[in-house]
Amino acid sequence: MAANYWDSTQAKHWTFTKQSLAACRSSLAQQNPTLANAYPLPDQRHLCIYIQTQMAKLARRLNLRQQALATAQVYLKRFYLRVEIRKTNPYLLMATATYLACKMEETPQHIRLMLGEAARQWPELGVTETSKIGECEFALISTLGSRLILHHPYRALGELQGIFGLSPEEATLAHSVINDCFNTDLPLLYPPHILAITAIFLAVVLRPAGQPAGLQAHSTSALASPMSTPVGAPSLSGTAAQSALAGFAGLKQAGPKLGKLVDWLAESQVDMEAIVDATQEMVSLYEAWESYSERGCKEAITRLMREAGSGLGK
């Protein structure tokens, strides 16, 4: 395992630009035009929210650690850059990615338990033999090139929250924002520390009312702890996130904690363009979440599995 992110396979093989991600997805659609035309899928952001939410529900059934869930979510993102989703059983892939991630994060789950909970979570799964998860696991590892070690933003958040003196509420909100970032392409675009700093920025700007206001005071309803957040609910509203993005221009004047954050960013030579872009991505996610329909996504995937024919995991 590479102790340094910059020496890891994640940095060398699984970090992309937005253009290269778009090219990967466009190539898959062009290689499978009949499937793409016959089975249109929901908006990319909505589909991603649906998949990650479903995986979170399975993780909650199994009482998994957040990091194991995050690893599974990234595995699935990587896999679907190489394989057309319409050729797979998405529910089987979700279960298999979770099963593999638990092994890699040293919290293994018995394969029968994984299949049983997945079948209860998704009656549409259509799999009754544990060997199917084994076969799918082999295909998943092969497609990912056996590059399975991941560096997550949670460690960077733990190190930085002391430096910036985050309150418990701010630390909780920052953790929840990181959880939400797995609904975007950010884990495929930027190093973990960029995501951690973005989450801290949003958490500090949107601190609860009753504390010294930053750019704008928000009520504690904006906060969501990892354990108390309803599965599928965003940590922030689109309006609250948009107010954070609008605040970049006047951070130094917003308060001592924000001023300290700005000074630290200037001295550390962190890529500010990346921070701004990651913040914009999170704002776009929260805005898209407001029009998200779980039913529409579920119906599209159900139709796909029912009519699209055989494929990986089907």
C-alpha positions, -999 to 999 in steps of 0.1 A, spaced: 0 0 0 13 35 -9 13 56 23 15 87 2 -14 95 -20 9 109 -48 26 75 -51 -6 55 -51 -24 38 -80 -53 61 -72 -33 92 -82 -15 75 -111 -43 55 -127 -76 66 -114 -76 104 -113 -91 121 -143 -99 155 -158 -135 164 -165 -128 161 -202 -114 126 -199 -144 115 -178 -168 128 -204 -148 111 -231 -150 77 -213 -187 79 -209 -193 92 -244 -172 63 -258 -193 37 -239 -225 53 -253 -211 53 -289 -200 16 -285 -236 7 -275 -259 30 -295 -288 6 -297 -289 1 -259 -284 38 -252 -313 47 -275 -336 19 -263 -331 24 -226 -326 61 -218 -314 67 -182 -322 96 -159 -299 126 -156 -264 115 -147 -265 133 -113 -298 118 -104 -287 83 -114 -256 87 -93 -276 99 -63 -299 69 -67 -270 44 -68 -251 59 -39 -283 61 -18 -291 25 -25 -256 15 -14 -259 36 17 -291 17 26 -274 -16 22 -245 -4 43 -269 6 70 -285 -28 70 -250 -43 75 -239 -17 100 -208 -9 80 -183 18 86 -185 49 65 -151 43 49 -161 9 37 -191 24 20 -170 52 5 -146 26 -9 -175 6 -25 -189 38 -40 -156 46 -57 -152 10 -70 -186 13 -87 -178 47 -102 -146 33 -116 -162 2 -129 -189 21 -148 -162 41 -166 -151 9 -182 -184 -10 -186 -218 2 -199 -243 1 -171 -270 -11 -194 -251 -44 -198 -251 -51 -161 -273 -59 -131 -267 -27 -111 -280 -41 -79 -256 -71 -81 -227 -48 -88 -237 -26 -58 -237 -57 -35 -205 -70 -50 -186 -37 -47 -197 -35 -10 -186 -70 -4 -152 -64 -19 -148 -30 -1 -155 -46 32 -126 -70 26 -103 -42 16 -112 -21 46 -107 -51 69 -143 -54 79 -152 -85 59 -188 -97 57 -199 -133 50 -210 -137 14 -243 -153 24 -251 -124 47 -243 -99 19 -265 -118 -6 -293 -121 20 -294 -84 29 -290 -73 -7 -320 -95 -17 -341 -80 11 -330 -45 1 -337 -51 -36 -363 -77 -45 -354 -70 -82 -319 -84 -76 -328 -117 -91 -299 -136 -76 -301 -165 -52 -267 -181 -55 -236 -167 -37 -215 -179 -66 -229 -150 -86 -213 -125 -62 -181 -144 -65 -181 -143 -103 -190 -106 -102 -162 -99 -77 -137 -115 -101 -150 -93 -130 -149 -62 -108 -113 -68 -96 -102 -75 -132 -119 -44 -146 -103 -22 -119 -69 -37 -127 -65 -50 -91 -59 -14 -81 -81 -14 -50 -63 7 -23 -80 41 -18 -71 73 0 -102 90 14 -108 126 26 -118 116 61 -82 113 73 -73 148 60 -105 161 76 -94 147 109 -60 164 107 -73 197 95 -103 202 118 -78 207 147 -58 232 128 -89 253 120 -105 248 154 -138 234 140 -167 231 165 -183 197 169 -212 210 147 -189 222 120 -169 190 121 -201 169 118 -213 190 88 -179 187 71 -180 149 75 -215 148 60 -204 170 31 -176 145 24 -202 117 25 -222 137 -1 -193 142 -24 -194 105 -33 -226 114 -52 -204 134 -76 -173 128 -98 -151 146 -73 -134 114 -59 -123 108 -95 -111 143 -101 -92 156 -71 -69 144 -43 -85 137 -9 -72 169 8 -90 190 -18 -123 174 -9 -116 178 28 -108 215 25 -139 220 4 -161 203 31 -145 225 58 -151 256 38 -188 248 34 -191 238 70 -175 269 84 -195 292 61 -227 275 70 -222 273 107 -254 272 128 -272 303 139 -263 313 174 -226 311 167 -206 341 152 -219 344 117 -196 338 87 -210 349 54 -245 339 65 -260 323 95 -281 291 91 -302 272 114 -291 239 129 -314 222 105 -286 225 80 -266 201 100 -267 164 96 -246 139 114 -235 107 97 -257 86 120 -288 109 121 -290 118 84 -320 101 67 -306 78 40 -309 97 7 -312 132 23 -286 158 13 -265 175 41 -273 210 27 -300 226 7 -292 240 -28 -299 275 -15 -276 272 14 -248 258 -8 -253 285 -33 -248 312 -6 -215 295 3 -203 297 -33 -212 334 -35 -191 341 -4 -156 334 -19 -151 371 -26 -153 383 10 -140 355 31 -113 375 49 -139 400 62 -163 373 73 -148 363 106 -116 351 124 -121 315 116 -127 321 79 -98 346 79 -76 319 93 -88 294 66 -80 320 39 -45 327 53 -37 290 56 -48 284 20 -26 312 8 5 299 27 -1 263 19 -2 268 -19 -32 245 -22 -48 246 -57 -75 272 -52 -89 266 -86 -96 230 -75 -112 242 -43 -135 266 -62 -144 239 -88 -151 213 -61 -173 238 -42 -192 245 -75 -197 208 -80 -212 204 -45 -235 233 -51 -246 218 -84 -252 185 -66 -274 201 -39 -294 220 -65 -299 188 -86 -309 169 -54 -339 192 -51 -354 178 -83 -343 142 -77 -370 114 -80 -360 80 -66 -391 65 -82 -381 77 -117 -345 62 -113 -358 30 -99 -383 25 -127 -356 31 -154 -333 5 -139 -361 -20 -134 -371 -16 -170 -335 -20 -181 -330 -52 -161 -363 -66 -173 -359 -60 -210 -323 -54 -219 -312 -91 -220 -282 -109 -206 -250 -92 -194 -227 -91 -165 -245 -103 -134 -278 -109 -152 
